[in-house]
Amino acid sequence: MKAMKRKLKISTCAMAAVGTLMLAAPAAHAAEWRRVDTSSTWAGCQTYLLTYFGNWPADRVKCEIDGPWSPWQTYGGYVYY
């Protein structure tokens, strides 16, 4: 009986500790495209992504047209995470 109470007490304390750690952990967020750079040229956008995210898979980085064609065309560098 003492052994059973001791195991119950240990498991209850362990569950409380795990619960406390889970509350302190940051909440997970959904993966989405996030803009990490804005460049005035397509080559500049590609260079930035290659420099900072060159080891990432190709389907996780992209350059897209941001903004109107006139007066200034800009390109946004996006990363999916």
C-alpha distance (Angstrom), angle and dihedral (degrees) to the residues before:
residue distance angle dihedral
M1 . . .
K2 3.82 . .
A3 3.79 90.6 .
M4 3.79 91.2 51.6
K5 3.82 92.4 49.7
R6 3.79 89.9 47.9
K7 3.84 92.4 51.5
L8 3.79 90.3 47.2
K9 3.80 91.3 50.8
I10 3.82 92.0 48.0
S11 3.80 93.0 48.9
T12 3.82 91.6 47.1
C13 3.81 91.2 51.6
A14 3.79 90.8 46.9
M15 3.81 91.7 51.5
A16 3.81 90.3 49.2
A17 3.81 91.2 50.9
V18 3.81 92.9 48.9
G19 3.80 90.6 47.5
T20 3.79 90.9 52.3
L21 3.80 91.7 50.0
M22 3.79 91.7 48.9
L23 3.79 91.2 53.2
A24 3.80 90.4 51.6
A25 3.83 93.3 50.4
P26 3.80 116.5 96.0
A27 3.78 115.9 -103.6
A28 3.79 116.0 -102.0
H29 3.77 115.8 -113.6
A30 3.76 130.2 -152.0
A31 3.78 117.2 -101.0
E32 3.79 113.5 -108.2
W33 3.80 141.7 154.3
R34 3.80 111.1 -81.0
R35 3.78 126.0 -171.6
V36 3.80 111.2 -124.0
D37 3.80 100.8 168.9
T38 3.78 143.5 17.9
S39 3.79 118.9 -154.8
S40 3.78 134.9 178.6
T41 3.83 92.7 -135.1
W42 3.78 135.0 44.3
A43 3.81 90.2 -129.7
G44 3.81 90.3 53.1
C45 3.79 90.6 51.7
Q46 3.82 91.9 49.6
T47 3.81 91.4 46.8
Y48 3.79 92.0 52.3
L49 3.81 92.8 49.6
L50 3.80 91.9 45.9
T51 3.81 91.8 48.9
Y52 3.80 98.0 47.6
F53 3.82 103.7 23.6
G54 3.82 102.7 25.7
N55 3.80 94.4 125.7
W56 3.83 93.6 52.3
P57 3.82 120.5 100.8
A58 3.81 113.9 -90.7
D59 3.81 92.7 -118.7
R60 3.83 90.3 60.9
V61 3.84 98.9 58.1
K62 3.80 131.3 53.6
C63 3.80 144.7 159.7
E64 3.78 118.4 -136.3
I65 3.76 136.4 177.2
D66 3.79 110.1 -94.8
G67 3.74 120.7 -169.3
P68 3.78 134.7 0.8
W69 3.79 126.1 -39.8
S70 3.76 90.5 -117.6
P71 2.95 142.7 78.0
W72 3.82 91.1 3.3
Q73 3.78 127.0 4.7
T74 3.80 114.5 -150.9
Y75 3.80 133.4 -175.7
G76 3.77 124.5 -146.5
G77 3.77 123.5 -146.6
Y78 3.81 111.5 -143.6
V79 3.80 132.4 -168.3
Y80 3.81 124.9 -165.8
Y81 3.81 112.1 -136.6
